[in-house]
């Protein structure tokens, strides 16, 4: 890069040096421009035209740009490809700048901190970090900046790194922060088959993970003197990982207030939930289909997704991936579903009320990150306006369970927040404050006065025009305006002899000349000043409103969390009614799995009307019927039967009713599957190698409360060797 000669390019280069690892979106008027190597990269990745600046000189600079108002889609594409983007804004009005317009980077977008770009409503966008407190303890923390969900865990022992890696594979973060001088996972990367798909790894300074730095950051954000209330006391690795996440977020979200929507962190341990490793999630097609061509209709998530709010959809995904292992929580969910199932009219009223609720979690995130526009606030107010209908429908559910009553109490109607937004913002505001017209009449007296001056401009100009015609006797005299000369009087050549001496000539045209007068100059100054003042006042009033809404983040977030669970429980009730699901009987101190006339939840809904699904029963316990050996011809349904057993267990522990005539089951701590090897064959690992590696992992970690599914055990080797392996595995289990 040669030394730039213009002030603008010198400014660009100086800012770019501060962000060498990011693509710099440099605001120039209505566009974000990129220069030099950034332009080449962006043009290639976004498939936009690459041009150049200073084409005629020997210092031609590669350049491309995207419109300011359409930048979100372009940013989303770059972030999904793993790029980091620094947003450089104009920090003053060009019309007021006496020299070069001052510009600063206001935020840095990374794959894990994308909170205000287009995100799939059903997916989280996690930023994760890992930290080590000693040689055998590794912690992990993950934050979805777009929703405020913040969680942490840690593991100890010789296999701590592998267990953390399993957790990360299931979490599927968009970005992972790791200590730059202490790379983790070196020992397990060969066995993992590669790094986490779709995840950008970001090295971070070691001191950002140090307890003396990371723990105070976390305590300050949560507003506490001790982390004991969040379950993090004595869990240094998890706390340090969480502190590193906050450090990174605060550095990238420059000037984004106090991140008020991040007000809690949840520590969890594996025994809190039914553990599903990445292999099991993939084999059971819980979230993604095994074969892309089949589409996501084959997944459990898509089959169960009857939620009507984005928050409910994300919670469904979370419950599928982390079914509960708490008998009390599971039973409470089942009771809530039963209450809604038996109140058909009020359940449907509830779902209709929830249909009008937009993504409150992500709207709140934009508010607290100071990136929300007027339309975002109106969307939030519109969603809040549905809350009285939600509470009324919940209040009318007969025999509401205790959990349903608790959730109803958690729904704050937030009428004060809705009213303040509605009284401040016009019904159809422009996208940007710069366009003006965002704030309602009557909110600010000075603003109303300035607007009145603008509105009366046409009449005032018409008055000047009429007076000057009468004074000069020039009937064709016109008062006009353009952005170069401002207001002027245009007089034809034929009437130039009538021009008064106090007219000041501005421009000569072929057939006319343009003049100005002291009165026009004074009016122009007043009008232009008024327009700038209007924008300034609207910006101030809008910022005050956004800050006031952000101050209510805790109330709004609590309501949003309650709405998500209400929506999901209503979804479960809707499915139970429409698909004839039954309530499973959960047994606290039992290893029994007794399913009478069970059905595969996904296959069942994909059957056409002419095909009759044949139910199948299952009985397993921990004494006489520990093993079920399934044999039969090809295409006989063996694999479907195995998956069906696991899916019904998962659904039951999620809190859903299940596709069966009846079901009685104890709690399972883990579900293991050994099915297929297609994902690893392309990585140079044979079917037999994959089978043995995965089977070894199952045998070393399965407990007496685990559900193990082995499909075609021993198929990757000869008949007798395969039989011997299968026999040995069954005996061990």
C-alpha positions in Angstrom: 0.0 0.0 0.0 1.7 3.3 -1.2 1.5 6.4 1.0 -1.8 8.1 0.4 -1.7 11.7 -0.8 -5.3 12.9 0.0 -6.5 13.7 3.5 -9.4 11.3 3.1 -7.2 8.3 2.3 -4.7 9.3 5.0 -7.7 9.2 7.4 -8.7 5.8 6.1 -5.2 4.3 6.4 -4.8 5.6 10.0 -8.1 3.9 11.0 -7.4 0.7 9.1 -4.1 0.3 11.0 -6.0 0.1 14.2 -8.1 -2.8 12.8 -5.7 -4.8 10.6 -7.7 -8.1 11.0 -11.1 -6.7 10.1 -12.7 -5.5 6.8 -13.2 -1.8 7.3 -16.6 -0.4 6.2 -15.7 3.3 5.8 -18.8 5.6 5.7 -18.8 8.1 2.9 -22.2 9.8 2.6 -24.8 7.2 1.8 -22.3 4.3 1.2 -19.9 2.2 3.1 -16.7 2.1 1.0 -13.9 -0.4 1.2 -10.4 0.2 -0.2 -7.2 -1.7 -1.1 -7.1 -5.4 -0.1 -10.4 -5.1 1.8 -12.1 -4.0 -1.4 -10.7 -7.0 -3.3 -11.8 -9.4 -0.6 -15.3 -7.9 -0.2 -15.9 -7.7 -4.0 -15.0 -11.4 -4.3 -17.0 -12.6 -1.3 -20.1 -10.4 -1.9 -19.9 -10.6 -5.7 -20.1 -6.8 -6.2 -18.2 -4.6 -8.7 -14.6 -3.8 -7.9 -13.6 -0.4 -9.2 -10.9 2.1 -8.3 -10.3 5.5 -6.9 -8.0 8.0 -8.6 -8.1 6.1 -11.8 -6.2 8.7 -13.8 -3.3 9.0 -11.4 -0.5 6.6 -10.7 -2.0 5.9 -7.2 -5.1 4.1 -8.3 -6.8 2.5 -5.3 -9.0 -0.7 -5.5 -12.4 0.2 -4.2 -16.0 -1.1 -3.8 -19.0 -0.1 -1.8 -22.4 -1.0 -0.5 -25.4 1.3 0.2 -25.7 2.3 3.9 -29.4 1.4 4.1 -28.8 -2.1 2.7 -25.6 -2.9 4.5 -27.2 -5.5 6.8 -27.5 -8.2 4.2 -23.9 -7.7 3.0 -22.6 -7.8 6.6 -24.5 -11.0 7.3 -22.8 -12.7 4.3 -19.4 -11.7 5.4 -19.9 -12.8 9.0 -21.3 -16.2 7.9 -18.0 -16.7 6.0 -16.0 -16.0 9.1 -14.9 -12.4 8.5 -14.7 -9.6 11.0 -16.0 -6.2 10.0 -15.2 -2.8 11.6 -17.9 -0.2 11.1 -16.5 3.3 10.7 -19.1 6.0 11.0 -19.2 9.8 10.3 -19.2 11.4 13.7 -20.4 14.8 12.6 -22.6 16.3 9.9 -20.7 17.0 6.7 -22.4 20.3 6.4 -21.0 21.4 9.8 -17.5 20.0 9.3 -14.9 22.8 8.9 -12.3 20.4 7.7 -12.3 16.6 7.0 -15.4 14.9 8.5 -14.4 13.2 11.7 -14.8 9.4 11.5 -14.5 6.6 14.1 -15.0 2.9 14.4 -18.2 2.5 16.4 -18.3 -1.3 16.6 -16.6 -4.4 15.4 -18.8 -7.2 14.1 -17.5 -10.7 14.4 -19.2 -14.0 13.8 -19.9 -14.5 17.5 -21.0 -10.9 18.3 -23.5 -10.3 15.4 -26.4 -9.0 17.3 -28.0 -6.6 14.9 -27.7 -8.3 11.5 -30.1 -10.9 10.0 -30.0 -14.0 12.1 -32.2 -17.1 11.7 -34.9 -16.8 14.3 -34.7 -20.4 15.5 -31.0 -20.4 16.0 -28.7 -18.9 18.7 -25.6 -17.1 17.7 -23.1 -18.1 20.4 -19.7 -16.6 21.2 -17.8 -19.1 23.3 -14.5 -19.1 25.3 -12.5 -21.8 27.0 -10.1 -21.4 29.9 -8.0 -23.6 32.1 -7.6 -23.2 35.8 -5.1 -26.0 36.3 -3.7 -28.9 34.3 -6.9 -31.0 34.6 -9.7 -28.4 34.8 -11.1 -26.7 31.8 -14.1 -24.2 31.7 -16.3 -23.0 28.9 -18.7 -20.1 28.7 -21.0 -19.1 25.9 -23.0 -15.9 25.3 -25.6 -15.1 22.6 -25.3 -11.4 22.4 -28.5 -11.2 20.4 -30.6 -12.6 23.1 -28.6 -12.2 26.3 -28.4 -16.0 27.0 -25.2 -16.6 29.0 -24.1 -20.0 30.3 -21.0 -21.7 31.7 -19.7 -25.1 32.7 -16.4 -26.8 33.5 -14.9 -30.3 33.7 -12.1 -31.8 35.6 -10.1 -35.0 35.0 -7.8 -36.4 32.3 -10.6 -36.2 29.7 -11.7 -32.7 30.5 -10.6 -31.3 27.2 -12.5 -34.0 25.2 -15.7 -33.4 27.3 -15.4 -29.6 26.7 -14.9 -30.3 23.0 -18.1 -32.5 23.0 -20.0 -29.7 24.6 -18.7 -27.1 22.1 -19.6 -29.4 19.2 -23.2 -29.6 20.4 -23.4 -25.9 21.2 -22.1 -25.0 17.7 -20.7 -21.5 18.5 -20.1 -19.1 15.6 -16.8 -18.0 17.3 -14.5 -19.5 19.9 -12.1 -17.5 22.0 -8.9 -19.4 23.1 -5.8 -18.2 25.0 -3.2 -17.3 22.4 -0.3 -18.8 24.3 -2.1 -21.8 25.6 -3.8 -23.7 22.8 -6.3 -26.2 24.0 -7.5 -29.4 22.3 -4.1 -30.2 20.8 -4.4 -33.7 22.2 -7.9 -34.4 20.9 -8.1 -32.6 17.6 -6.9 -35.6 15.6 -9.7 -37.7 17.2 -12.3 -35.0 16.6 -12.0 -35.2 12.9 -11.3 -31.4 12.7 -12.4 -28.3 14.3 -16.0 -27.3 15.0 -17.9 -26.8 11.8 -18.8 -23.2 11.0 -16.8 -21.8 13.9 -14.2 -19.1 13.7 -11.3 -19.6 16.2 -10.1 -16.3 17.7 -6.9 -16.2 19.8 -7.1 -13.7 22.7 -4.5 -12.3 25.0 -3.7 -14.7 27.9 -4.3 -11.9 30.5 -8.0 -11.7 29.4 -8.4 -15.2 30.9 -6.6 -14.4 34.2 -8.7 -14.7 37.3 -7.6 -11.3 38.6 -8.9 -9.7 35.4 -11.8 -11.9 34.2 -13.6 -12.5 37.5 -14.0 -8.7 38.4 -15.3 -8.0 34.8 -18.0 -10.7 35.3 -18.9 -9.5 38.8 -19.2 -5.9 37.6 -21.5 -6.9 34.6 -23.8 -8.9 36.9 -23.7 -6.2 39.6 -22.6 -8.5 42.4 -19.7 -8.8 44.9 -19.5 -12.6 44.6 -20.4 -15.1 41.9 -21.7 -17.6 44.5 -25.4 -16.8 43.7 -24.8 -17.9 40.1 -23.2 -21.2 41.0 -19.7 -20.1 40.0 -18.0 -19.9 43.4 -14.9 -22.0 43.3 -15.3 -22.7 39.6 -12.5 -20.5 38.4 -12.1 -21.9 34.9 -15.8 -21.3 34.0 -15.7 -17.8 35.5 -12.5 -16.9 33.6 -14.0 -18.1 30.4 -17.1 -16.0 31.0 -15.0 -12.9 31.9 -13.0 -13.4 28.7 -16.3 -13.4 26.7 -17.4 -10.1 28.3 -13.9 -8.6 27.7 -14.2 -9.4 24.0 -17.8 -8.2 23.7 -17.0 -4.9 25.4 -14.1 -4.3 23.1 -16.0 -5.0 19.9 -19.3 -3.3 20.9 -17.7 0.1 21.3 -19.8 2.6 23.3 -22.7 0.2 23.6 -23.9 1.2 27.0 -23.8 -1.2 29.8 -25.0 -4.3 27.9 -28.0 -4.2 30.2 -29.7 -7.3 28.8 -26.8 -9.4 30.1 -27.8 -9.5 33.7 -27.4 -13.2 34.6 -25.3 -16.3 33.9 -26.4 -19.9 34.4 -23.9 -22.5 35.5 -24.8 -26.0 34.5 -23.4 -29.5 34.9 -23.8 -32.5 32.7 -25.9 -34.3 35.3 -28.5 -31.6 35.1 -29.6 -32.8 31.7 -29.8 -35.8 29.4 -26.4 -35.7 27.6 -26.4 -35.9 23.9 -23.1 -35.8 22.1 -22.6 -34.5 18.6 -22.6 -38.0 17.1 -26.0 -38.8 18.7 -27.5 -35.4 17.7 -26.4 -36.1 14.1 -27.5 -39.7 14.0 -30.9 -39.1 15.4 -31.4 -36.1 13.1 -32.5 -33.9 16.0 -31.6 -30.6 14.3 -30.0 -31.2 11.0 -30.9 -34.0 8.4 -28.3 -36.7 7.8 -28.7 -36.1 4.0 -29.1 -32.5 2.8 -31.3 -33.6 -0.1 -34.0 -34.8 2.3 -34.5 -31.3 3.7 -35.1 -30.4 7.3 -38.5 -32.0 7.3 -36.8 -35.2 8.5 -35.5 -33.6 11.7 -37.2 -33.8 15.2 -36.9 -30.0 15.5 -38.9 -29.4 12.3 -41.4 -32.0 13.3 -42.1 -30.5 16.7 -41.9 -26.9 15.7 -45.4 -25.5 16.1 -44.2 -22.5 18.1 -45.5 -19.1 17.1 -42.7 -16.9 18.5 -39.0 -16.7 17.7 -38.2 -17.1 21.4 -40.2 -20.3 21.6 -38.5 -21.7 18.5 -35.1 -21.2 20.1 -36.2 -22.7 23.4 -37.5 -25.8 21.6 -34.1 -26.2 19.9 -32.4 -25.8 23.3 -34.7 -28.3 25.0 -34.1 -30.9 22.2 -30.4 -30.6 22.6 -30.5 -30.5 26.4 -33.5 -32.5 27.7 -33.9 -32.2 31.5 -32.7 -34.8 34.0 -34.6 -33.2 36.8 -37.7 -35.2 37.6 -39.4 -32.2 39.2 -38.9 -29.9 36.2 -40.0 -32.6 33.8 -43.2 -33.4 35.7 -44.0 -29.7 36.0 -43.7 -29.3 32.3 -46.0 -32.3 31.7 -48.5 -30.9 34.1 -48.5 -27.5 32.3 -49.0 -29.3 28.9 -51.9 -31.2 30.4 -53.5 -28.0 31.6 -53.3 -26.5 28.2 -54.3 -29.7 26.4 -57.6 -29.8 28.3 -58.4 -26.1 27.7 -58.8 -26.1 23.9 -60.5 -22.7 23.5 -58.2 -20.8 25.8 -55.1 -22.6 24.4 -56.0 -21.4 20.9 -56.7 -17.9 22.2 -53.2 -18.0 23.8 -51.5 -19.1 20.6 -53.3 -16.4 18.6 -52.2 -13.7 21.2 -48.6 -15.0 21.0 -48.6 -14.9 17.2 -48.4 -11.1 17.3 -45.3 -11.2 19.6 -42.1 -10.5 17.7 -38.5 -11.4 18.7 -38.5 -9.5 22.0 -35.1 -10.9 23.1 -33.3 -9.7 20.0 -35.2 -6.3 19.9 -34.1 -5.8 23.5 -30.5 -6.7 22.6 -30.5 -4.0 19.8 -31.9 -1.5 22.4 -29.2 -2.1 25.0 -26.5 -2.2 22.3 -27.7 1.2 21.1 -28.3 0.0 17.5 -32.1 -0.1 17.7 -33.9 2.3 15.3 -37.4 3.7 15.6 -39.0 0.8 13.9 -37.3 -1.6 16.3 -38.9 0.3 19.3 -42.3 0.3 17.6 -41.9 -3.5 17.0 -41.1 -3.9 20.7 -44.1 -1.7 21.7 -46.4 -3.7 19.3 -45.3 -7.0 21.0 -45.8 -5.6 24.5 -49.3 -4.6 23.4 -50.1 -8.3 23.0 -49.2 -9.1 26.6 -52.6 -8.3 28.2 -54.2 -10.8 25.8 -51.6 -13.4 26.7 -52.2 -13.0 30.4 -56.0 -13.0 30.0 -55.9 -16.3 28.0 -53.6 -17.8 30.6 -55.8 -16.7 33.5 -58.8 -18.5 31.9 -57.1 -21.9 31.6 -59.1 -24.1 33.9 -57.0 -26.1 36.4 -53.8 -24.3 35.5 -50.7 -26.2 36.8 -48.4 -24.6 39.3 -45.7 -24.0 36.6 -48.3 -22.3 34.4 -49.3 -20.0 37.2 -45.6 -19.2 37.9 -45.1 -18.3 34.3 -48.2 -16.1 34.2 -46.8 -14.2 37.2 -43.6 -13.6 35.4 -45.3 -11.9 32.4 -45.1 -8.2 33.2 -47.5 -6.3 31.0 -45.0 -3.4 30.6 -47.7 -0.9 29.9 -45.5 2.0 30.9 -42.8 1.0 28.4 -45.3 0.5 25.6 -47.1 3.8 26.3 -43.8 5.8 26.4 -42.7 4.4 23.0 -46.2 4.9 21.4 -46.4 8.5 22.7 -42.9 9.4 21.3 -42.5 7.6 18.0 -44.8 8.3 14.9 -46.7 5.3 13.5 -44.6 4.9 10.4 -41.1 6.3 11.1 -38.3 6.4 8.6 -35.4 3.9 8.9 -32.8 6.5 9.9 -33.0 9.5 12.2 -31.2 11.5 9.5 -34.4 11.4 7.4 -36.3 13.2 10.2 -40.0 12.8 11.1 -39.4 10.2 13.8 -40.8 12.0 16.9 -44.5 12.8 17.3 -46.0 16.3 17.4 -46.4 17.5 21.0 -43.4 15.7 22.5 -41.1 18.8 22.4 -42.3 22.4 22.1 -39.1 23.6 20.4 -39.2 20.8 17.9 -42.8 21.7 17.0 -41.9 25.3 16.6 -39.0 24.5 14.2 -41.3 22.1 12.2 -43.9 24.9 11.9 -41.2 27.1 10.4 -40.4 24.5 7.8 -44.0 23.8 7.0 -44.7 27.5 6.4 -41.7 27.8 4.1 -43.7 27.5 0.9 -46.1 30.3 1.9 -43.2 32.5 2.9 -41.4 31.9 -0.4 -44.6 32.6 -2.3 -44.9 35.9 -0.4 -41.4 37.0 -1.3 -42.0 36.0 -4.9 -45.2 38.1 -5.1 -43.6 41.1 -3.4 -40.6 41.1 -5.7 -42.8 40.8 -8.8 -44.7 43.9 -7.6 -41.6 45.8 -6.7 -39.7 45.1 -9.9 -42.6 44.8 -12.4 -41.1 41.5 -13.6 -44.2 39.1 -13.9 -42.0 36.1 -14.8 -39.7 36.4 -11.7 -39.4 33.1 -9.8 -37.9 32.1 -6.4 -36.2 28.7 -6.7 -33.8 26.5 -4.7 -31.0 24.1 -5.5 -28.4 22.4 -3.3 -25.5 24.4 -4.7 -26.8 28.0 -4.6 -29.6 27.7 -2.0 -32.6 30.0 -2.6 -32.3 32.4 -5.6 -34.4 34.7 -7.9 -34.4 33.7 -11.5 -34.9 36.5 -14.1 -35.0 36.1 -17.9 -32.5 38.1 -20.1 -35.4 40.2 -21.4 -36.1 41.6 -18.0 -32.5 42.3 -16.8 -32.9 46.0 -17.2 -35.6 46.0 -14.4 -33.3 44.3 -11.8 -32.9 46.6 -8.7 -29.4 47.6 -7.5 -29.8 45.6 -4.2 -29.9 42.2 -6.1 -26.7 40.2 -5.9 -25.8 38.2 -9.0 -25.1 34.5 -8.4 -25.0 32.8 -11.8 -25.4 33.6 -15.5 -27.3 31.2 -17.7 -28.0 31.2 -21.5 -31.5 32.6 -21.2 -31.5 33.9 -17.6 -29.6 35.1 -14.6 -29.9 34.2 -10.9 -29.8 36.6 -8.0 -30.2 36.7 -4.3 -31.2 39.3 -1.8 -30.5 39.9 1.9 -34.0 38.7 2.8 -33.5 35.4 0.9 -30.1 34.8 2.5 -31.5 35.4 6.0 -34.5 33.0 5.3 -32.2 30.4 3.8 -29.9 30.5 6.9 -33.0 30.2 9.2 -34.5 27.3 7.3 -31.3 25.3 7.0 -30.5 25.9 10.6 -34.0 24.8 11.5 -33.6 21.5 9.6 -30.3 20.7 11.3 -31.8 21.6 14.7 -34.8 19.4 14.0 -32.5 16.4 13.4 -30.5 17.2 16.5 -33.5 17.4 18.7 -35.1 14.2 17.3 -31.8 12.4 17.8 -31.6 13.6 21.4 -35.2 12.6 22.1 -34.9 9.2 20.5 -31.6 8.5 22.4 -33.4 9.4 25.7 -36.3 7.1 24.8 -33.9 4.2 23.9 -32.0 4.7 27.1 -35.2 4.7 29.1 -36.3 1.4 27.5 -32.9 -0.1 28.1 -33.2 0.7 31.8 -36.2 -1.7 31.9 -34.1 -4.5 30.3 -34.5 -6.8 33.4 -38.3 -6.6 33.3 -38.5 -7.0 29.5 -36.0 -10.0 29.6 -37.9 -11.8 32.4 -41.2 -11.4 30.4 -39.5 -12.6 27.2 -38.2 -15.8 28.9 -41.6 -16.5 30.3 -43.2 -16.0 26.9 -40.8 -18.4 25.3 -41.6 -21.2 27.7 -45.4 -20.5 27.5 -45.2 -20.7 23.7 -43.3 -24.0 23.8 -45.7 -25.6 26.4 -48.6 -24.5 24.3 -46.9 -25.9 21.2 -46.5 -29.3 23.1 -50.2 -29.2 24.0 -51.2 -28.4 20.4 -49.1 -31.4 19.1 -50.5 -33.7 21.7 -54.0 -32.8 20.7 -53.5 -33.0 16.9 -51.2 -36.1 16.9 -52.7 -38.1 19.7 -49.6 -38.0 21.9 -49.9 -39.4 25.5 -48.5 -38.1 28.8 -45.6 -40.3 29.8 -45.4 -41.5 33.4 -41.9 -40.5 34.7 -40.4 -42.8 37.3 -37.8 -41.2 39.6 -35.9 -44.2 40.9 -36.2 -46.6 37.9 -34.4 -47.6 34.8 -37.6 -48.9 33.1 -38.4 -48.0 29.5 -41.9 -49.3 28.8 -43.6 -47.9 25.6 -46.8 -49.4 24.4 -47.7 -48.9 20.7 -45.0 -46.3 20.2 -44.6 -44.4 16.9 -41.6 -42.7 15.3 -42.5 -38.9 15.6 -40.9 -37.9 12.4 -41.8 -40.9 10.2 -45.4 -40.8 11.4 -46.1 -37.3 10.1 -44.3 -38.0 6.8 -46.6 -40.9 5.9 -49.2 -40.1 3.3 -52.9 -40.7 4.0 -52.9 -44.0 2.2 -50.1 -45.5 4.3 -50.9 -46.9 7.8 -48.1 -46.5 10.4 -47.7 -49.7 12.4 -47.0 -48.9 16.1 -44.3 -50.9 18.0 -43.9 -51.6 21.7 -40.7 -51.6 23.8 -39.7 -53.0 27.2 -36.3 -52.5 28.9 -35.3 -52.5 32.5 -32.0 -52.8 34.5 -32.6 -56.3 35.7 -34.0 -59.0 33.4 -34.4 -57.1 30.1 -31.3 -55.0 29.8 -30.6 -55.8 26.2 -33.0 -55.8 23.2 -31.5 -57.6 20.1 -33.4 -56.5 17.0 -33.1 -58.7 13.9 -35.0 -58.8 10.6 -34.7 -58.3 6.8 -33.4 -55.2 5.1 -36.0 -52.3 4.9 -37.8 -54.0 7.8 -37.7 -50.9 10.0 -35.0 -52.0 12.5 -33.1 -48.6 12.4 -36.4 -46.7 12.6 -37.4 -48.7 15.7 -34.0 -48.0 17.4 -34.3 -44.3 16.7 -37.9 -44.2 17.8 -37.0 -45.5 21.2 -34.4 -42.7 21.7 -36.7 -40.0 20.3 -39.5 -40.9 22.6 -37.1 -40.9 25.6 -35.8 -37.5 24.6 -39.3 -36.0 24.0 -40.4 -37.2 27.4 -37.4 -35.6 29.2 -37.9 -32.4 27.3 -41.3 -32.1 28.8 -43.4 -33.1 25.8 -46.0 -35.7 25.5 -44.9 -38.7 23.3 -46.2 -40.6 20.3 -47.5 -43.7 22.0 -50.6 -45.3 23.5 -48.9 -45.2 26.9 -45.4 -44.8 28.2 -43.7 -45.4 31.6 -40.0 -44.5 31.8 -37.2 -43.7 34.2 -34.7 -41.0 33.7 -31.8 -41.6 31.3 -28.5 -39.7 31.8 -27.1 -40.2 28.3 -28.2 -41.5 24.9 -25.4 -43.1 22.7 -25.8 -44.0 19.1 -23.5 -46.0 16.8 -25.1 -45.6 13.4 -23.3 -45.1 10.0 -19.9 -43.7 9.1 -20.6 -41.5 6.1 -19.4 -38.3 7.7 -15.9 -39.7 8.3 -15.2 -41.7 5.2 -14.3 -38.5 3.3 -11.7 -37.8 6.1 -9.8 -41.0 5.4 -11.3 -43.0 8.2 -12.6 -46.5 7.4 -16.0 -47.7 8.4 -14.3 -50.1 10.9 -12.1 -47.4 12.3 -15.1 -45.1 12.9 -17.1 -47.9 14.4 -14.4 -48.9 16.8 -13.6 -45.3 17.9 -17.2 -44.5 18.6 -17.9 -47.8 20.3 -14.8 -47.4 22.6 -16.1 -44.0 23.6 -19.5 -45.5 24.4 -18.1 -48.3 26.5 -15.9 -46.0 28.5 -18.5 -43.4 29.4 -21.9 -45.3 29.5 -23.5 -45.8 32.9 -26.2 -48.0 34.2 -28.7 -45.2 33.4 -27.6 -44.8 29.7 -29.6 -45.7 26.6 -27.3 -47.2 24.0 -28.3 -47.8 20.4 -25.9 -49.9 18.2 -27.0 -50.4 14.6 -25.3 -53.2 12.6 -22.5 -53.7 15.1 -19.4 -55.2 13.5 -20.4 -54.6 9.9 -17.1 -53.0 9.0 -15.1 -56.2 9.3 -15.5 -59.9 8.5 -18.5 -61.9 9.6 -16.8 -63.8 12.5 -14.8 -60.8 13.7 -17.9 -58.7 13.6 -19.9 -61.3 15.5 -17.1 -61.6 18.1 -17.1 -57.8 18.5 -20.8 -57.5 18.8 -20.9 -60.3 21.4 -18.1 -58.7 23.5 -19.8 -55.3 23.4 -23.2 -56.8 24.5 -21.5 -58.7 27.3 -19.8 -55.6 28.5 -23.0 -53.6 28.5 
